[in-house]
Amino acid sequence: MLKTLRDMFRIKDIRQKLFYTFMMLILVRFGSQLPVPGVDRSYFTNWFSQQNNGAFSFFSAFTGGSFERMSVFALNITPYITASIIMELLSIAIPALEEMHRDGEDGRKKISTITRYLTVGLSLFESVAMAIGFGRSGLIRNFNFLSVLSVVAALTAGASFVMWVGERITENGIGNGISIVLLINILSRIPQDLGTLGSQFVAGKSLAKGAMAIVIIAAVILLTIVLTILLTDSVRRIPVQYAKKVQGRRMVSGQSSSIPLKVNTAGVIPVIFASSLMSIPSIILSITGKSASGAGAVILGMLNQNNWFNFSRPYYMVGLVLYIVLNIFFAYFYTSITFNPIEVADNLKKQGGSIPGVRTGKPTSDYLEKVLKSIIFIGAVGLMIVVIIPIFFNGVFHADVSFGGTSLIIIVGVVLETVQKIESQMLVRNYRGFLSE
């Protein structure tokens, strides 16, 4: 590993890309500390500390704490992520967008342009909602049109700038820029969360109890990371045999290949969809400054993941059941719009390929769909195990931390993807990579 690191920094191109990425990430973290002009940050910090809904901790982790501090980058990369998901969904409803997906590089450029405009629109909408909703409650010191306008302009510009940084990293740095920004945001929160765990379960305890707490915390984190790596790397490979071809006067034997189907086909998207959907009522009430009572309060309690393992009120577990159902549904739904068995079967047939023991055409697409359904369910169950482990310990032991299974899945996925890209560039130059050791 040390030799690989040394070889990596010997390559001037990779060294420059790493430095560029590092400097852009410093810029992101610096902007996350800049306050929005005219905003009472102490008000928002106090308000945020009183919230017990997991949705806000989830949002704070994705923004690297900039939302909690109400900085210029408070919205951070979340509008771009939302816009990208919306574009994925619209591609199956709008034929023109579906055609762009098939147009190669030109189509991707057009989709990227539309995604940018949609990101700015979502940033503007969220900024207006926050400025008016929280501003009336005391977030803005002098609540008037100009002050609201300045807050909206700052938040919208901040989100647009972060999007620009992510795209520049993709072009001139290492890895996918948007994923790298999201990764550094999540990592920036981990030291604070570990400090919270230490002060809550270790500080002030006897040596035996403190050591036991450290072992349990480390074991839970390690177990979640191991399961996340297994879930991320698990692949079902469908063997493919290509027919013999005539090249010149020679008969070339058919090649063998495979179709890799990831077990966790939808990645972390189902968790984001389900969490966002279940948090909408609480977010709307928080922005409008209203509170629920009676049956409404019970329903909101069910939707709050911090209450799911409150055994004194077992009816809150209904929210956990709903969460699991939504995740499984979105796993199937998202995979269905990103992987088309009929299209794959047609491409195999055109290229002279076939799955051993399965006829080409419709039987191939039926076989792929059958295999896909089974691995989607396995992947969704595995995803739920990874996500629920931290929620269980947070609920039972009241550990107030922002990172969990979702954050770890993103961290592992982005790190593995980035390492593979660095390795591919090193192998081109005849150096050994990380994953080949």
C-alpha positions in Angstrom: 0.0 0.0 0.0 2.8 2.5 0.9 4.5 1.7 -2.5 1.2 2.3 -4.3 0.8 5.7 -2.6 4.4 6.6 -3.4 3.8 5.6 -7.1 0.6 7.6 -7.2 2.3 10.8 -6.2 5.1 10.2 -8.7 2.6 10.7 -11.6 2.5 14.4 -12.3 -1.0 14.3 -13.8 -2.6 12.5 -10.9 -0.6 14.6 -8.4 -2.0 17.8 -10.0 -5.6 16.4 -10.0 -5.4 15.5 -6.4 -4.1 18.9 -5.5 -6.8 20.6 -7.5 -9.5 18.5 -5.8 -8.0 19.2 -2.4 -8.0 23.0 -3.0 -11.6 23.0 -4.3 -12.8 21.0 -1.2 -11.0 23.6 1.1 -13.0 26.2 -0.8 -16.3 24.3 -0.1 -15.5 24.0 3.7 -14.5 27.7 3.8 -17.8 28.7 2.3 -19.7 26.5 4.8 -18.5 28.8 7.5 -19.5 32.1 5.9 -22.7 33.5 7.5 -25.6 34.7 5.4 -25.9 38.5 5.7 -28.6 39.8 8.0 -29.3 36.4 9.7 -29.3 35.7 13.4 -27.3 32.5 13.5 -27.8 32.0 17.2 -31.6 31.8 16.6 -31.2 29.1 14.0 -28.7 27.1 16.1 -31.0 27.1 19.1 -33.9 26.2 16.9 -32.0 23.3 15.3 -30.9 21.9 18.7 -34.5 21.7 19.7 -35.5 19.5 16.8 -35.7 15.8 17.4 -36.6 14.8 13.9 -34.1 12.6 12.1 -34.8 14.4 8.8 -32.9 17.5 10.0 -29.9 15.4 11.2 -30.0 13.7 7.8 -30.0 17.1 6.0 -27.3 18.5 8.3 -25.0 15.5 7.5 -25.5 16.0 3.7 -24.6 19.7 4.0 -21.7 19.2 6.3 -23.3 21.2 9.1 -23.6 24.4 6.9 -27.4 24.2 7.1 -27.2 24.0 10.9 -24.9 27.1 10.9 -27.1 28.9 8.3 -24.0 29.7 6.2 -24.0 30.8 2.5 -23.7 27.1 1.6 -26.7 26.1 3.8 -28.4 24.3 0.9 -25.1 22.9 -0.3 -25.3 20.1 -2.9 -28.8 18.9 -1.9 -30.7 20.9 -4.7 -28.4 19.3 -7.3 -29.0 15.8 -5.9 -32.8 16.4 -6.0 -32.6 17.8 -9.5 -30.6 14.8 -10.7 -33.2 12.4 -9.2 -36.1 14.3 -10.7 -34.4 14.2 -14.2 -34.0 10.4 -13.8 -37.7 10.0 -13.0 -38.8 12.4 -15.8 -36.7 10.4 -18.3 -39.3 7.6 -18.2 -42.3 9.9 -18.5 -41.0 12.3 -21.2 -39.9 10.6 -24.5 -37.6 13.6 -25.4 -35.5 13.1 -22.3 -35.4 9.4 -22.8 -34.1 10.0 -26.3 -31.4 12.3 -24.9 -30.2 9.5 -22.7 -29.6 7.4 -25.8 -27.8 10.2 -27.8 -24.5 9.6 -26.2 -22.3 12.5 -25.2 -24.4 15.2 -26.8 -27.5 13.9 -25.0 -25.7 13.9 -21.7 -24.6 17.5 -22.2 -28.2 18.6 -22.8 -29.4 16.7 -19.8 -26.6 18.3 -17.7 -27.7 21.7 -18.8 -31.3 21.1 -17.9 -30.2 19.7 -14.5 -28.3 22.9 -13.8 -31.3 25.1 -14.5 -33.5 22.8 -12.4 -30.9 23.0 -9.6 -31.0 26.8 -9.6 -34.9 26.7 -9.7 -35.0 24.4 -6.7 -32.4 26.4 -4.8 -34.5 29.6 -5.4 -37.7 27.9 -4.2 -36.1 26.4 -1.1 -34.4 29.8 -0.3 -37.6 31.7 -0.5 -39.4 29.1 1.7 -36.7 29.3 4.3 -36.3 33.1 4.2 -40.0 33.7 4.6 -40.8 30.8 6.9 -37.9 31.1 9.3 -37.6 34.9 8.8 -41.0 35.6 10.3 -40.0 33.6 13.4 -36.8 35.6 14.1 -34.1 34.2 11.7 -33.8 37.5 9.9 -33.0 40.4 12.2 -34.8 43.1 10.2 -37.6 41.2 8.4 -38.4 43.2 5.2 -38.3 42.8 1.5 -34.6 43.7 1.0 -33.4 41.5 3.8 -35.4 38.5 2.5 -34.1 39.2 -1.0 -30.5 39.3 0.2 -30.9 35.9 2.1 -32.5 34.3 -1.0 -29.8 35.6 -3.2 -27.0 34.4 -0.9 -28.5 30.9 -0.5 -29.3 30.5 -4.2 -25.8 31.7 -5.2 -24.2 29.4 -2.6 -26.0 26.3 -3.9 -25.1 27.2 -7.5 -21.5 27.8 -6.6 -21.2 24.4 -4.9 -22.7 22.8 -8.0 -20.1 24.6 -10.1 -17.3 23.3 -7.8 -18.5 19.8 -8.1 -18.5 20.0 -11.9 -15.0 21.5 -12.0 -13.7 18.7 -9.8 -15.2 16.2 -12.3 -13.5 17.9 -15.2 -10.1 18.7 -13.6 -9.8 16.7 -10.5 -10.2 13.1 -9.3 -13.5 11.2 -9.3 -17.1 12.4 -9.5 -17.1 16.0 -8.2 -20.6 16.0 -6.8 -20.0 12.7 -4.9 -16.6 14.0 -3.6 -18.3 17.2 -2.2 -21.0 15.1 -0.6 -18.3 12.8 0.8 -16.3 15.7 2.4 -19.5 17.1 3.9 -20.4 13.8 5.6 -16.8 13.3 6.8 -16.6 16.8 8.3 -19.4 15.9 10.7 -17.9 12.6 12.0 -15.4 14.1 14.4 -18.2 16.1 16.1 -20.4 13.1 16.2 -17.6 11.0 17.7 -17.0 13.7 20.3 -20.7 13.6 21.1 -20.6 9.9 21.6 -17.6 10.2 23.8 -19.1 12.9 26.0 -22.3 10.9 26.3 -21.1 7.4 26.9 -17.4 7.6 28.0 -16.8 10.9 29.8 -17.5 10.7 33.5 -17.9 6.9 33.5 -15.7 4.4 35.4 -12.8 2.9 33.5 -14.6 -0.4 32.9 -17.8 1.2 31.7 -16.0 3.7 29.5 -13.9 1.0 27.9 -17.0 -1.1 27.3 -18.7 1.8 25.7 -15.7 2.4 23.4 -15.7 -1.3 22.4 -19.4 -1.3 21.7 -19.3 1.9 19.6 -16.3 0.7 17.6 -17.9 -2.7 17.1 -21.1 -1.1 15.8 -19.3 1.2 13.4 -17.0 -1.6 12.2 -19.9 -4.0 11.7 -21.8 -1.4 9.7 -18.8 -0.5 7.6 -18.1 -4.2 6.8 -21.7 -4.9 5.8 -21.7 -1.7 3.7 -18.6 -2.8 1.8 -20.1 -6.3 1.2 -23.4 -4.7 0.0 -21.6 -2.3 -2.3 -19.2 -4.8 -3.8 -21.7 -7.7 -4.2 -22.4 -8.5 -7.9 -24.3 -11.2 -9.6 -22.6 -12.0 -12.9 -24.7 -13.4 -15.7 -22.5 -15.4 -18.1 -22.7 -14.4 -21.8 -21.3 -16.4 -24.8 -20.8 -14.7 -28.1 -21.1 -16.6 -31.4 -18.1 -17.4 -33.6 -17.2 -14.7 -36.2 -15.3 -14.8 -39.5 -12.4 -12.3 -39.7 -10.8 -12.4 -43.2 -10.2 -16.1 -43.9 -10.1 -17.1 -40.3 -12.9 -18.3 -38.0 -12.5 -16.6 -34.6 -14.0 -18.4 -31.7 -16.7 -16.7 -29.7 -15.7 -14.8 -26.6 -17.1 -15.3 -23.1 -18.2 -12.3 -21.0 -20.7 -11.5 -18.3 -23.4 -9.0 -17.4 -22.6 -7.6 -13.9 -25.8 -7.0 -11.9 -25.1 -5.2 -8.6 -27.0 -6.7 -5.6 -27.7 -3.2 -4.3 -28.9 -2.0 -7.8 -30.4 1.3 -6.6 -27.6 2.3 -4.3 -28.6 4.7 -1.6 -31.5 6.3 -3.6 -34.3 4.3 -1.9 -33.2 5.5 1.5 -33.1 9.1 0.3 -36.5 8.8 -1.3 -38.1 7.2 1.7 -36.5 9.5 4.3 -37.4 12.6 2.3 -41.0 11.5 1.8 -41.5 10.7 5.5 -39.9 14.0 6.6 -42.0 16.3 4.4 -44.8 16.8 7.0 -42.4 17.7 9.8 -40.4 20.1 7.6 -43.5 21.9 6.4 -44.7 22.3 10.0 -41.3 23.6 11.1 -41.1 26.1 8.3 -44.6 27.4 8.9 -44.1 27.5 12.6 -47.1 25.3 13.4 -47.3 22.3 15.7 -49.4 19.1 15.5 -51.7 17.8 18.2 -53.8 14.8 18.9 -53.8 12.2 16.1 -51.5 14.4 14.0 -48.8 14.4 16.7 -49.0 10.6 16.9 -48.6 10.3 13.1 -45.6 12.7 13.2 -44.1 10.6 16.0 -44.5 7.5 13.8 -42.6 9.2 11.0 -39.8 10.3 13.2 -37.0 7.6 13.1 -35.8 8.7 16.6 -39.0 7.2 18.1 -39.0 3.8 16.2 -37.3 1.9 19.0 -39.1 3.6 21.8 -40.4 0.4 23.5 -42.6 2.4 25.9 -44.7 3.4 22.8 -44.6 0.3 20.5 -47.1 1.9 18.1 -44.3 4.1 16.8 -42.9 0.9 15.1 -45.6 1.4 12.5 -43.3 4.1 11.1 -40.4 1.6 10.8 -42.7 -0.8 8.9 -43.7 2.0 6.5 -40.0 2.9 6.1 -39.1 -0.6 5.2 -42.0 -0.9 2.7 -41.1 2.4 1.1 -37.4 1.4 0.7 -38.3 -1.9 -1.0 -40.8 -0.2 -3.3 -38.3 2.5 -4.3 -35.6 -0.1 -4.8 -37.8 -1.9 -7.4 -39.0 1.4 -8.9 -35.6 3.0 -9.3 -34.1 -0.2 -10.7 -36.9 -0.5 -13.2 -36.1 2.9 -14.7 -32.3 2.5 -14.8 -32.1 -1.1 -16.1 -34.2 -2.3 -19.0 -34.0 -6.1 -19.5 -35.7 -5.8 -22.9 -33.1 -3.3 -24.2 -30.2 -5.5 -22.8 -31.6 -8.6 -24.5 -32.0 -6.8 -27.8 -28.4 -5.5 -27.6 -27.1 -9.0 -26.9 -29.0 -10.4 -29.8 -27.6 -7.7 -32.2 -24.1 -8.5 -31.0 -24.5 -12.2 -31.4 -24.4 -12.9 -27.7 -26.6 -15.2 -25.6 -26.9 -16.5 -22.1 -26.0 -20.2 -22.0 -29.2 -22.3 -21.7 -31.5 -19.3 -22.5 -32.8 -18.5 -26.0 -32.3 -15.0 -27.3 -35.0 -12.4 -27.5 -37.9 -12.5 -25.1 -36.7 -15.5 -23.1 -33.5 -13.6 -22.3 -35.3 -10.5 -21.2 -37.7 -12.7 -19.0 -34.7 -14.5 -17.5 -32.9 -11.2 -16.7 -36.1 -9.7 -15.2 -36.5 -12.8 -13.0 -32.9 -12.7 -11.8 -33.2 -8.9 -11.3 -36.3 -9.2 -9.1 -34.6 -11.7 -6.8 -31.4 -9.7 -6.3 -33.3 -6.4 -5.8 -35.1 -7.9 -2.9 -31.8 -9.3 -1.4 -30.2 -5.9 -2.0 -33.1 -4.0 -0.4 -33.0 -6.3 2.7 -29.3 -5.8 3.0 -29.7 -2.0 2.7 -32.3 -2.0 5.4 -30.0 -4.0 7.8 -27.2 -1.5 7.2 -29.4 1.5 7.7 -31.4 0.3 10.6 -28.4 -0.8 12.8 -27.4 2.8 13.6 -31.1 3.8 13.9 -31.6 1.0 16.5 -28.7 2.1 18.6 -29.6 5.8 18.3 -33.1 5.0 19.4 -32.3 2.6 22.3 -29.3 4.6 23.7 -30.4 8.0 22.5 -27.1 8.7 20.7 -27.5 12.1 19.1 -25.3 11.7 15.9 -25.9 12.7 12.3 -24.2 9.9 10.5 -25.7 6.5 10.1 -26.1 3.7 7.6 -26.9 6.1 4.7 -23.8 8.2 5.3 -21.6 5.1 5.5 -23.0 3.7 2.3 -22.2 7.0 0.5 -18.7 7.1 2.1 -17.8 3.5 1.1 -19.3 3.9 -2.4 -17.6 7.2 -3.2 -14.2 6.0 -1.8 -14.3 2.7 -3.8 -15.3 4.6 -7.0 -12.5 7.2 -6.5 -9.9 4.5 -5.8 -10.9 2.6 -8.9 -10.5 5.7 -11.0 -7.1 6.5 -9.6 -6.1 2.9 -10.1 -7.2 2.8 -13.7 -5.1 5.9 -14.4 -2.1 4.3 -12.7 -2.4 1.0 -14.6 -2.3 2.9 -17.8 1.1 4.0 -16.8 2.1 0.5 -15.7 1.9 1.1 -12.0 0.3 -1.3 -9.6 -3.0 -0.1 -8.2 -4.6 -0.3 -4.7 -7.0 -3.1 -5.6 -4.4 -5.3 -7.2 -2.4 -5.8 -4.0 
